[in-house]
Amino acid sequence: MPSSTTDYEILAAELIRALRGKRTQLGLSRRLRSKSNVVYTWESGRRFPTAAKFHWVASRCGVDIQAAMTQFYRSEPAWMKDWDPKTAEGIAQLLNDLKGNSSVTELAKRTGFTRFSLARWLKAQAEPKLPEYLRLIEGLSLRLADWISAFVDPSLLPSLQQHWSELQAARKAAYELPWSHAVLRLLETEQYRQLRKHERGFIASRLGLSITEEEQCLAALAGAGQIELSGIYQVRQVQAIDTRQDPEAGQRLKVWWSQVALKQLEAGGAGRFSYNLFTVSERDYQRLEELHLAYFRELRAIVAQSEPAERVALVNMQLLPLENLARN
């Protein structure tokens, strides 16, 4: 979402305002059992609640925090079984979960916070204020707009309206024109960037598309605000498309890209294709699932730091039981 120029204090104030809804500032302050008009101080940017306090305020405004976290994660996060997100310890668990295997040094580079501050927040020795929390969510997940959508309608936040509209358009492009994502990646390559001006058919010839498909993908990406033409197409921003927002559409995308890989395998094309059949204990199968996820996270970390951009690549990963196991 947000760019380096995003004002997270303004965004935080807008979030509080959207959460307040039709209530007056004083009315919500009284509902929060505050002796002063604390909501006014938040919306005016004079001060802000902590992350845990924000969750508590949201719950007082009628938001089911457990449901909100589940919507963001698409399933209830394991840490919520033992930790309340309305506490500093719960916030630390959430941040550590989103952090994954990333080091504090890497996180500092992505968020702009000092390692000292991050370490204290991750250990629940201190707690981020709402603007800092929003910045952390974006730095850790690149999905701040989706996080906000679990609490309020993002289109109600002036600072977020355009991004939310473009994100929805980007999702539509990803679902309806899957090749658009590969086209976007190809526009980032050194091969394309060395062109003096855009060459019709350049993309199509390299991805095996028709000219019509190339032009449809470019039009969709431009409509989503992800690219603009200036001699060659320039990538304005790369949207983090979370397909979990629409499970059925996400499932169709997984099938579609698996079929792309299958065609490559059947044609004897370049790539690494392998399989392994085995028996394993249920406990070790769970360990393999964790390893599967850890590999994917590490892969994404490598991709995020890789330069120069020279290849467009596809990774398909499968791990599945071949029999229906009886479960209690």
C-alpha positions in Angstrom: 0.0 0.0 0.0 1.5 3.0 1.4 4.5 4.6 -0.1 7.4 6.1 1.7 5.5 9.4 1.9 2.4 7.9 3.7 1.5 9.9 6.8 0.6 7.1 9.2 -0.6 9.6 11.8 -3.2 11.0 9.4 -4.2 7.4 8.4 -4.5 6.5 12.1 -6.8 9.5 12.7 -8.9 8.6 9.7 -9.2 5.0 11.0 -10.5 6.2 14.4 -13.0 8.5 12.6 -14.3 5.6 10.4 -14.5 3.4 13.4 -16.5 6.0 15.3 -19.2 6.0 12.6 -22.2 8.1 13.4 -21.4 8.5 17.0 -20.1 11.9 18.2 -16.6 12.2 19.5 -17.9 12.9 23.0 -20.4 10.1 22.8 -17.7 7.5 21.9 -15.4 8.9 24.6 -18.1 8.3 27.2 -18.7 4.8 25.8 -14.9 4.2 26.4 -15.4 5.4 30.0 -13.1 8.4 29.4 -13.5 11.4 31.6 -12.2 13.6 28.8 -13.0 13.8 25.0 -10.1 11.4 24.3 -11.5 10.6 20.8 -11.1 14.2 19.8 -7.4 14.1 20.8 -7.0 10.9 18.6 -8.7 12.3 15.6 -6.9 15.6 15.8 -3.6 13.7 16.0 -2.6 15.2 19.3 -2.0 11.7 20.7 -3.0 8.1 19.8 -4.0 4.9 21.6 -1.6 2.0 21.7 -2.1 -1.0 19.4 -3.8 -3.0 22.2 -5.9 -0.1 23.2 -7.1 0.4 19.6 -8.2 -3.3 19.5 -10.2 -2.6 22.8 -11.7 0.6 21.3 -12.7 -1.4 18.2 -14.4 -4.0 20.3 -16.3 -1.3 22.2 -17.4 0.0 18.7 -18.9 -3.5 17.9 -16.0 -5.1 16.1 -15.4 -8.8 16.8 -11.6 -8.7 17.2 -11.3 -12.5 16.9 -13.3 -12.4 13.7 -11.3 -9.4 12.4 -8.0 -11.3 13.0 -9.4 -14.4 11.4 -10.5 -12.4 8.4 -7.0 -10.9 8.0 -5.3 -14.3 8.4 -8.2 -16.2 6.6 -8.1 -18.7 9.6 -7.8 -18.1 13.3 -4.1 -17.6 14.1 -2.6 -20.1 16.5 -1.3 -17.4 18.8 -4.8 -16.2 19.6 -5.6 -19.4 21.5 -3.3 -18.3 24.3 -3.0 -14.5 23.8 -5.5 -11.7 23.8 -4.9 -9.1 21.0 -6.2 -6.4 23.4 -3.1 -6.8 25.5 0.5 -5.8 24.9 1.5 -9.5 25.0 -1.0 -10.3 22.4 0.3 -7.5 20.1 3.8 -8.9 20.5 2.6 -12.3 19.5 0.9 -10.9 16.4 4.0 -9.0 15.4 6.3 -12.0 15.9 4.0 -14.1 13.9 4.0 -11.7 11.0 7.7 -11.3 11.3 8.3 -15.0 10.7 12.0 -15.8 10.2 13.0 -12.2 9.3 15.7 -10.7 11.4 15.2 -7.5 13.4 17.8 -5.9 11.1 15.8 -6.8 8.0 12.6 -5.6 9.7 14.3 -2.3 10.6 15.2 -1.7 7.0 11.6 -2.4 5.9 9.9 -0.3 8.5 12.4 2.5 9.3 12.2 1.8 13.0 15.3 1.3 15.1 16.3 -2.3 16.1 16.0 -1.2 19.7 12.4 -0.1 19.3 11.5 -3.2 17.3 13.1 -5.5 19.9 11.1 -3.9 22.7 7.8 -4.2 20.8 8.5 -7.8 19.9 9.3 -8.7 23.5 6.2 -6.8 24.8 8.6 -4.5 26.8 6.9 -1.5 25.1 3.9 -1.1 22.8 3.6 0.7 19.5 1.1 3.6 19.2 -1.5 3.2 16.5 0.4 5.0 13.7 3.5 2.9 14.5 1.3 -0.2 14.6 -0.1 0.6 11.1 3.4 1.1 9.8 4.5 -2.2 11.3 1.5 -4.1 9.8 2.4 -2.8 6.3 6.1 -3.5 6.7 5.6 -7.0 8.0 2.8 -8.1 5.6 2.4 -5.5 2.8 -1.3 -6.0 3.5 -2.3 -3.0 5.6 -5.3 -2.2 3.5 -6.6 -5.8 4.0 -5.9 -5.4 7.8 -7.9 -2.2 7.9 -10.7 -3.8 5.9 -11.2 -6.2 8.8 -12.2 -3.3 11.0 -13.8 -0.7 8.7 -14.6 0.0 5.0 -11.2 1.2 3.6 -13.0 3.5 1.2 -14.0 5.6 4.2 -10.4 6.6 4.8 -9.5 9.5 2.4 -5.8 8.5 2.5 -6.7 5.0 1.5 -9.5 5.4 -1.1 -7.4 5.5 -4.2 -5.1 2.6 -3.1 -8.1 0.5 -2.1 -9.7 1.1 -5.5 -6.5 0.2 -7.3 -6.0 -2.9 -5.1 -9.5 -4.1 -6.0 -8.8 -3.5 -9.7 -5.4 -5.4 -9.3 -7.2 -8.3 -7.7 -9.7 -8.4 -10.6 -6.9 -8.4 -13.1 -5.1 -11.2 -11.3 -8.3 -13.3 -11.2 -9.6 -12.6 -14.7 -6.2 -12.2 -16.5 -3.7 -14.4 -14.6 -1.0 -13.7 -17.2 -1.1 -10.0 -16.2 1.0 -10.8 -13.1 3.7 -12.4 -15.3 3.5 -9.4 -17.6 4.1 -7.1 -14.7 7.1 -9.1 -13.6 8.5 -9.0 -17.2 8.3 -5.2 -17.3 10.7 -5.2 -14.3 13.4 -7.2 -16.2 16.6 -5.6 -17.5 15.7 -6.9 -21.0 12.6 -4.8 -21.2 14.0 -1.8 -19.3 16.8 -1.4 -21.9 14.3 -0.8 -24.7 14.1 2.8 -25.9 10.4 2.6 -26.2 7.7 -0.1 -25.8 7.7 -2.7 -28.6 4.4 -4.3 -29.3 4.8 -8.0 -29.2 8.0 -8.0 -27.1 6.2 -9.3 -24.0 4.1 -11.7 -26.0 7.1 -13.4 -27.6 8.8 -13.9 -24.3 5.9 -15.3 -22.4 4.3 -17.2 -25.2 1.2 -15.0 -25.4 -0.8 -13.7 -28.2 -0.7 -9.9 -29.1 -4.3 -9.7 -27.9 -3.4 -11.2 -24.5 -0.4 -8.9 -24.1 -2.5 -5.8 -24.8 -5.4 -7.0 -22.5 -2.9 -7.5 -19.6 -1.2 -4.1 -20.2 -4.6 -2.4 -20.2 -5.7 -4.1 -17.0 -2.4 -3.3 -15.2 -2.7 0.4 -16.3 -6.3 0.5 -15.1 -5.2 -0.8 -11.7 -2.6 2.0 -11.5 0.3 -0.5 -11.4 2.0 0.7 -14.6 2.2 3.8 -16.8 3.6 4.4 -20.3 6.5 6.7 -20.6 8.5 5.5 -23.6 8.4 2.1 -22.0 6.0 0.9 -19.4 7.1 1.9 -15.9 6.0 -0.1 -12.9 4.4 2.4 -10.5 3.7 0.1 -7.7 3.5 -3.7 -7.1 0.3 -4.6 -5.2 0.5 -7.5 -2.8 -2.4 -9.6 -4.0 -3.7 -11.8 -1.2 -5.8 -14.4 -3.0 -7.2 -15.6 0.4 -9.6 -12.7 0.2 -11.6 -14.7 -2.3 -10.9 -18.4 -1.6 -12.7 -19.7 -4.7 -10.9 -17.3 -7.0 -7.7 -18.1 -5.3 -8.3 -21.8 -5.8 -8.9 -21.2 -9.5 -5.6 -19.3 -9.8 -3.7 -22.1 -8.2 -5.2 -24.6 -10.6 -4.5 -22.2 -13.6 -0.8 -21.8 -12.7 -0.4 -25.5 -12.0 -1.7 -26.1 -15.5 0.9 -23.7 -16.9 3.6 -25.7 -15.2 2.0 -29.0 -16.4 2.2 -27.7 -20.0 5.8 -26.9 -19.6 6.5 -30.4 -18.1 4.6 -32.1 -20.9 6.6 -30.1 -23.5 9.9 -31.1 -21.9 10.6 -27.4 -21.3 13.1 -25.8 -18.9 12.6 -26.1 -15.2 13.0 -28.5 -12.3 10.2 -31.0 -11.9 10.3 -33.8 -9.3 8.1 -35.9 -7.1 8.5 -38.2 -4.1 6.0 -40.7 -2.7 6.5 -41.9 0.9 4.9 -43.0 4.1 5.3 -40.8 7.1 3.9 -40.5 10.6 1.1 -38.0 11.2 3.4 -36.0 13.4 6.1 -35.8 10.8 3.6 -34.9 8.1 2.8 -31.9 10.2 6.5 -31.1 10.4 6.7 -31.3 6.6 3.8 -28.9 6.3 5.7 -26.4 8.5 8.8 -27.0 6.4 6.8 -26.4 3.3 5.6 -23.0 4.6 9.1 -22.1 5.9 10.5 -22.8 2.4 7.9 -20.6 0.8 8.6 -17.7 3.2 12.4 -18.0 2.6 11.8 -18.1 -1.1 9.8 -14.8 -0.9 12.5 -13.2 1.2 15.2 -14.1 -1.4 13.0 -12.8 -4.3 12.3 -9.6 -2.4 16.1 -8.8 -2.2 17.2 -10.2 -5.6 18.7 -7.9 -8.2 19.0 -7.3 -11.0 15.7 -8.6 -12.4 16.7 -11.0 -15.2 14.2 -13.8 -15.2 10.5 -14.3 -14.7 10.0 -17.5 -12.9 7.1 -19.6 -11.6 7.2 -21.8 -8.5 4.5 -24.4 -7.9 4.6 -26.3 -4.6 2.5 -29.3 -3.6 2.3 -31.4 -0.5 -0.8 -33.5 -0.1 -2.0 -36.8 1.5 -3.1 -39.4 -1.0 -5.6 -41.0 1.3 -8.5 -39.8 3.4 -7.3 -40.0 7.0 -9.9 -40.5 9.7 -9.8 -37.5 12.0 -11.4 -37.0 15.3 
